[in-house]
């Protein structure tokens, strides 16, 4: 036979009482009006945060769209400048080709004139004039 002072029933009863006291304390804290106010304040803060995040995301999308539009405009301007440069290069090449043709014609005419003068001088020497 055991001579323990708190027997099994006493220990079981005190454990049940402690659990009931803990549960009552938790229920009282859950029903506390200040806790409900804190929870409502946290909910409001959370919702405001979600609104700010959504606003930031919308602003970011707007910025990205603006940057994309600006990049498209810059690409179009660059393409226009490229086309203008190509047209100018083509025009310069055409003018250079025309100058080369004109120069070649002038050189040929001068060469022909020298040849004709040489022939005339040779004829004149032969005839003895």
WONOR-V553750 format. One line per field, one symbol per residue. ss: DSSP state (H for helix, E for strand, C for the rest). phi: phi as a letter, one per 40 degrees, with the letter a starting at -180 (. if undefined). psi: psi as a letter, one per 40 degrees, with the letter a starting at -180 (. if undefined). Layout:
BEGIN
ss = ???
phi = ???
psi = ???
END
This chain:
BEGIN
ss = CCCCCCCHHHHHHHHHHHHHHHHHHHHHHHCCHHHHHHHHHHHHHHHHHHHHHHHHHHHHHHHHHHHHHHHHHHHHHHHHHHHHHHHHHHHHHHHHHHHHHHHHHHHHHHHHHHHHHHHHHHHHHHHCC
phi = .cbccccdcccccccccccccccccccccccccccccccccccccccccccccccccccccccccccccccccccccccccccccccccccccccccccccccccccccccccccccccccccccccgc
psi = iifhdhadddddddddddddddddddddddehdddddddddddddddddddddddddddddddddddddddddddddddddddddddddddddddddddddddddddddddddddddddddddddddf.
END
